[in-house]
């Protein structure tokens, strides 16, 4: 059995906290919380919401269920009002990557960012860029 979603997410959040020690990173996911993204980041005066998914060899590219349920509805609604993203950890035999995906891109046809080899450091840099409308960076 491969790594669990929490293994990937834990490592990612640790790297984010190292890179941005003054940021508030709230892990929300647990066995009881339903319909809410896995974690939130408050940084640069903005809040962004993040849902983690793991894609393995046996999974279809539509992530089997990404586009349904209260969790996805909430992710799309948050994305319409602010910042919400899916972080997709691709853990396949021939593909070890991390994708940043808009919740409205259910079939992952156009990832916002792709980072190869589970490079958490580079992915955190991409997260920071997309977290908030920073002057001169993504305006």
N, C-alpha and C positions, 0 to 999 in steps of 0.2 A: 504494500500500500504506500502511496506517495504522501507527500506532505499535506497537511490539512490547511484549509484557508487561513486559520489563525496563525499558523507558522509563517506563512508569507506576509500576512498583515502585520504581525508583531515585528518582523525584521524591517519592514517598510517604515512603520511608525518610529522605531528606534532610530533609523537613519534620518527621518524628518526632524525628530527632536534634537539630534546631534547637530544638524545643519542650522536649525532655527530654534535655539534653546529658549527664547522668550515667547515662542508660539504656545498657544493652548491647544493641545491635541487631546480630544475626548474620544475614547473608544466606547462605543455605545452597544455594539453587538454582544448579545448573550443569548442564553436559551429561552429567555422570557420575552425579550423585546422583539416585537414583530412589526414589520411595515416601516421601519426607520433605517436609514443608511447606517452602515457599520461604524463610521467614525466621522467626526467633525473637526475642522481645523479653524481656529481663530488666530489670524495673523495679519499684519499690516492694516489692522482696522476692519477686516472683512471676515466673514464666515463662509466656509465652503463645506459641502457634504460629500461623502465618499462611500461607495458600496463596492466591496471586494468580491470577486468571483475567481474561481480556478477552472481552467479549461484543460482537460486531459484528452488523450488519444481517443477515448471512447465517446467523448462528448461531441455533439453537433455544433457547428459554428453559430447557431442561434442561441447557444447556452441553455437550451431546454428550459424555458420558463422565464428568461430575462424580460420578455415583453408582456408578462401578465402578473396579476396579483397586486395587492395593496402596496407592497414594497416598490414595485416598478412604477405604479401610478404615482406614489409619493415622490420618487426620484425624478420623474418627468415634470411633476408640478413644481418641485424645488428648482429644477433646471430652468423652467420658464420664469421664475421669480428671482433667481439668484444663480448660485453656482452649485452644481451637483454633477458628479462624474462616477463612472464605473472604472475601477482598476481591475483589469483582467490579467491574472497571472497565467500565462500559457505554459503548461508543464507537460508538453508532449515529447515523444521520443526524439523527433527531429526539429523541435522548436521550443526553445526556452526563452520566452520574451515576456515583456510587460506592456500592456496596452492601456492607453487612456482613452475612454470611450464616452461619448455623449449618450445619456440614457435614451434619447430618441432614436439612436442608431441601433435598433434591436438586433440586427443581423451582423453587426460589426463590419459594415461595408466600407467605412471610412474612419478608422481610428484617428483621433486627434493627434496622438503621439504613439510611437512604437520604440521600445528600447530592447535591444537584444541581450541575451545571456543573463537574464535576471539581474541586470546592473541597477541595483537599488539606488546608488549614489546619483547616477545620471537621471533616473526616473524621478527622484525627489526634486532635482533641479527643474524638471518639466512640470511637476506638481506646483512648485512655487510660482512659475511663470503663469500657469492657468488658474491659480487660486484666486487672484484678485486683479482688477484692472490697474496695473502699476504704470505710472507715467513713463513713456518712452519704451516700455517693454511689450505690452500687448494692448495698446490703445488704438 
